[in-house]
């Protein structure tokens, strides 16, 4: 799942949270790989259902992390 650019406002986050819930219901995955932020309120139900949430940072997140380490 890609959250990059999809969580700009509260409406976007609510719709994405419904998307996550429906995906979990239909596919019953063991893992969800997320490209972008893994906001706890959006993915909260996954660990409760025994699903691992695996974050995969965007290039922007990697650059910011590198800058923070150099500061």
TIRORO-666743 format. One record per atom (N, C-alpha, C): x, y, z. Coordinates in pm, 1 decimal, decimal comma, padded with zeros to 6 digits. Each point is the difference from the previous one (the first is absolute). Layout:
BEGIN
         xx         yy         zz
          X          Y          Z
...
***
This chain:
BEGIN
         xx         yy         zz
    00084,4   -00116,4    00000,0
   -00084,4    00116,4    00000,0
    00088,9    00122,7    00000,0
   -00041,5    00101,2   -00070,5
    00076,6    00123,2   -00004,2
   -00074,3    00114,2    00066,0
    00058,7    00055,9    00104,1
   -00062,3    00112,8    00067,3
    00056,3    00133,2   -00047,6
    00108,4   -00002,7   -00074,2
    00065,1    00123,6   -00043,3
   -00097,4    00085,3   -00081,6
   -00028,5    00119,0    00050,0
   -00088,5    00092,5   -00068,1
   -00148,4   -00028,0    00018,2
   -00034,1   -00104,4    00074,6
   -00140,6   -00037,9    00016,6
   -00059,5    00037,4    00135,0
    00077,8    00062,0    00086,6
   -00047,9    00028,1    00135,9
    00006,3    00148,8    00031,9
   -00035,9    00083,2   -00096,2
    00017,4    00144,3    00014,6
   -00097,8    00064,6    00097,2
   -00121,4   -00053,3    00010,5
   -00096,7    00059,9    00092,3
   -00080,0   -00110,3    00069,3
   -00086,4    00040,2    00091,4
   -00074,8   -00097,3    00080,7
   -00089,9   -00088,1   -00085,9
   -00061,2    00057,2   -00103,6
   -00085,3   -00080,8   -00087,5
    00081,1   -00106,6   -00072,2
    00117,3    00038,0   -00050,7
    00087,3   -00096,4   -00067,9
    00039,7   -00113,5    00094,1
    00035,2    00036,4    00123,9
    00041,2   -00101,6    00097,4
   -00114,6   -00093,8    00034,8
   -00121,6    00053,2    00013,3
   -00116,0   -00083,7    00031,7
   -00029,5   -00097,6   -00113,8
    00008,1    00047,4   -00123,2
   -00024,2   -00087,0   -00115,5
    00107,9   -00107,4   -00008,7
    00124,8    00038,1    00022,5
    00108,9   -00097,7   -00006,6
   -00015,0   -00104,4    00110,3
   -00044,4    00042,6    00118,3
   -00020,5   -00094,9    00109,9
   -00108,0   -00101,9   -00038,1
   -00105,9    00045,1   -00065,9
   -00103,7   -00093,1   -00046,9
    00057,1   -00095,8   -00104,9
    00086,4    00053,3   -00086,0
    00066,8   -00081,6   -00102,0
    00083,9   -00110,5    00065,4
    00073,1    00036,6    00104,3
    00082,5   -00097,8    00072,0
   -00088,8   -00107,5    00062,3
   -00108,7    00041,6    00064,8
   -00090,3   -00095,7    00064,1
   -00060,8   -00096,2   -00102,5
   -00041,9    00051,8   -00114,3
   -00060,2   -00085,2   -00103,5
    00103,3   -00095,1   -00059,5
    00120,5    00048,5   -00018,1
    00107,8   -00084,8   -00051,6
    00027,3   -00115,1    00096,5
    00005,6    00031,3    00129,2
    00023,9   -00104,4    00100,5
   -00113,9   -00102,8   -00001,6
   -00121,9    00048,5   -00012,3
   -00117,1   -00088,8    00000,3
   -00000,3   -00093,0   -00121,6
    00024,5    00055,8   -00117,6
   -00009,1   -00079,4   -00122,5
    00119,6   -00091,7   -00022,3
    00120,1    00051,4    00027,0
    00120,7   -00076,4   -00032,8
    00055,6   -00080,6    00117,1
   -00030,2    00040,1    00121,8
    00051,8   -00064,6    00119,8
    00151,1   -00024,5   -00010,3
    00076,2    00107,5   -00023,2
    00144,9   -00016,3   -00018,0
    00071,5   -00030,5    00130,3
    00118,0   -00053,3   -00010,6
    00086,7   -00018,1    00116,9
    00084,0    00124,0    00023,4
    00029,2    00070,9   -00108,9
    00081,9    00121,0    00005,8
   -00060,3    00107,1   -00089,4
    00019,2    00124,0    00040,1
   -00032,9    00113,7   -00083,8
    00127,3    00082,6   -00012,9
    00048,3    00014,0   -00121,3
    00118,2    00082,1   -00026,5
   -00050,6    00139,0   -00036,7
    00050,8    00099,7    00070,8
   -00048,3    00137,1   -00018,4
    00113,1    00088,0   -00049,6
   -00022,7    00061,7   -00115,6
    00093,7    00097,3   -00055,6
   -00046,4    00136,8    00047,2
    00071,6    00056,2    00096,9
   -00037,3    00129,0    00057,7
   -00025,7   -00014,2    00149,1
   -00072,5    00097,5    00053,3
   -00027,4    00002,6    00144,0
   -00092,4   -00113,2    00041,8
    00028,0   -00057,2    00116,1
   -00086,6   -00102,8    00057,2
   -00064,8    00058,1    00125,1
   -00089,8    00095,2   -00019,9
   -00065,2    00065,6    00112,0
   -00076,8   -00101,6    00082,6
    00020,2    00007,7    00130,8
   -00057,2   -00100,3    00089,9
   -00152,4   -00006,1   -00010,1
   -00065,7    00115,0   -00009,2
   -00146,2   -00003,1   -00003,1
   -00054,7   -00065,0   -00126,9
    00076,4    00000,1   -00107,7
   -00045,8   -00061,0   -00124,8
    00025,2   -00150,7   -00001,5
    00112,4   -00041,7    00052,6
    00038,0   -00142,1   -00003,8
   -00018,3   -00068,9    00134,8
   -00067,8    00062,4    00093,4
   -00017,6   -00051,8    00135,8
   -00061,3   -00139,7    00002,5
   -00095,4   -00026,9   -00087,3
   -00070,8   -00128,4    00001,5
    00085,4   -00115,5   -00050,1
    00102,0    00029,6   -00078,0
    00080,7   -00108,3   -00058,7
    00069,9   -00085,3    00106,1
    00079,3    00058,9    00090,2
    00064,9   -00084,5    00101,1
   -00101,5   -00073,3    00089,0
   -00114,9    00064,5    00027,0
   -00103,9   -00065,0    00080,0
   -00054,4   -00125,1   -00070,4
    00005,9    00000,3   -00134,4
   -00046,9   -00114,2   -00078,7
    00113,5   -00097,7   -00031,8
    00117,3    00023,4    00058,7
    00113,7   -00089,1   -00024,5
    00072,6    00027,7   -00130,0
   -00018,5    00119,5   -00054,4
    00062,8    00037,2   -00127,0
    00119,0    00090,2    00027,9
    00114,3   -00035,3   -00056,2
    00119,8    00083,1    00013,7
   -00008,6    00118,0   -00095,7
    00034,6    00118,8    00050,0
    00007,7    00118,9   -00084,5
    00148,6    00029,3   -00020,1
    00044,2   -00006,1   -00125,4
    00140,6    00016,5   -00033,6
    00017,5    00132,8   -00073,1
    00060,6    00099,7    00067,6
    00018,5    00129,7   -00065,2
    00115,0   -00002,5   -00099,1
   -00019,2    00068,8   -00110,0
    00101,8    00015,1   -00103,9
    00008,8    00149,4   -00027,8
    00106,2    00066,1    00045,5
    00005,1    00146,1   -00009,1
    00010,8    00051,4   -00143,5
   -00058,9    00117,0   -00021,8
    00011,7    00065,4   -00129,9
    00138,8    00061,3   -00011,7
    00037,4    00037,9   -00120,5
    00129,1    00067,2   -00020,0
    00007,1    00128,2    00082,4
   -00109,6    00074,0    00007,1
   -00004,0    00123,3    00079,0
    00025,8   -00029,6    00147,2
   -00060,8   -00103,7    00053,5
    00023,2   -00037,6    00139,5
    00145,0   -00039,0    00022,9
    00059,6   -00070,5   -00095,3
    00140,4   -00039,2    00013,4
    00091,8    00122,0    00000,6
   -00028,4    00097,6   -00085,8
    00081,3    00122,3   -00005,1
   -00011,7    00076,4    00131,2
   -00121,6    00014,4    00051,4
   -00020,2    00070,1    00126,6
    00069,8   -00072,5    00115,5
   -00005,8   -00131,1   -00000,3
    00066,4   -00077,5    00104,9
    00152,7    00020,2   -00007,0
    00052,1    00001,9   -00121,0
    00144,1    00021,8   -00017,6
    00040,2    00138,4    00049,1
   -00078,5    00101,2   -00032,6
    00028,3    00136,0    00044,0
   -00004,1    00010,7    00152,1
   -00095,9   -00069,2    00063,1
   -00010,8    00002,7    00145,7
    00119,8   -00067,0    00065,8
    00054,4   -00104,1   -00062,4
    00116,7   -00067,0    00055,2
    00125,4    00085,0   -00010,7
    00004,7    00083,0   -00102,7
    00118,1    00084,8   -00023,3
   -00004,7    00126,6    00084,5
   -00114,5    00033,4    00055,0
   -00013,0    00124,6    00077,5
    00051,7   -00012,8    00139,3
***
